[in-house]
Amino acid sequence: MREDVEDLAQDVFLKLFARIDQIKPDENFPGWLARVTVNTCYDELRKKRRRKVALETYGPLIATETPGVAPEPDKFGKIRVALETLDPKFEVPLILKEVEEMSVEEIARAMGITQTNVKVRLFRARKKLSEILGSAEGS
């Protein structure tokens, strides 16, 4: 819990530092800082809620009780297994977009690639996922 609070404080500080040039001496700095802090906390709560929903939807990773014998995955288990087979360069942007609900611009900044490249990777990831799931249902 304490680590979460420290992480949030660090996020607020980084946001403050990144926008220090936008602060004007005649404006209400304490009010602005409070608003940044509150918004950062709301953002974190939304992320945690999305992670909880994703975990409830897709469930924990499939653990095999007998080595070498894989259990029959349910619908969401099949999706998770299919996601794990994707190349990380396609898996990461797809998870950031669909689970973390990040924008294409945010994903591009986080991954250090262009927005166009993010869109291409998302398209290819969805196509590949569709192919994997389509062939899995056929068998």
DRENKOL-974984 format. One record per residue (C-alpha): y, z, x; residue in one letter. Coordinates in steps of 0.25 Angstrom, whole numbers, plus 5000, padded with zeros to 4 digits. Example, Ala and Ser with C-alpha at 12.3 -4.5 7.8 and 13.67 -1.06 7.14 Angstrom:
2
498250315049A;499650295055S;
This chain:
139
500050005000M;501050045011R;500649915018E;501049835006D;502349905005V;502649875020E;502249725018D;503249715006L;504349785014A;504049685025Q;504149565015D;505449615010V;506049635024F;505549495028L;506249435015K;507449515019L;507449465033F;507249315029A;508449315020R;509349405028I;510349285029D;510449285014Q;510949425013I;512449435011K;513249565015P;513949575001D;512649564993E;511749684988N;510749694999F;509949814994P;509849744981G;509349614987W;508349694996L;507849764984A;507649634976R;506849574988V;506049694989T;505649694974V;505349544974N;504449564986T;503749674979C;503549584966Y;503049474975D;502049564981E;501549614967L;501449474962R;500549434975K;499649554973K;499549524958R;499149374961R;498149424972R;497549514962K;497349404951V;496749314962A;495749424966L;495449444952E;495249294949T;494549254961Y;493849384964G;493549444978P;492849354988L;491349334985I;490449434993A;489049394994T;488049514993E;486949434999T;487249365012P;487049215011G;487049214996V;488349184989A;488549234975P;488949134964E;490449134964P;491149134950D;492249034947K;493249114955F;492349134966G;492048984967K;493548964968I;493649064979R;492549004987V;493148864985A;494448924991L;493848985003E;493248845006T;494648785007L;495248755020D;496248875022P;497448775023K;497148735008F;496648875004E;497848955009V;498948875001P;498048874989L;497949024989I;499449044992L;499748954980K;498748994970E;498549134972V;499749184979E;500649094971E;501549044982M;502348924981S;502148804990V;503348834998E;502848975001E;501548925005I;502148825014A;503048925021R;501849025022A;500948915028M;501948845036G;501648715030I;502548615021T;502548625006Q;501948495005T;500748535014N;500548655005V;500548564992K;499548474999V;498648595003R;498648654989L;498248514983F;497148494993R;496648644991A;496648624976R;495948494977K;494848554987K;494648674978L;494448584966S;493448504974E;492648624979I;492648694965L;492348564958G;491148544967S;490748684966A;490648674950E;489848544951G;488748614959S;
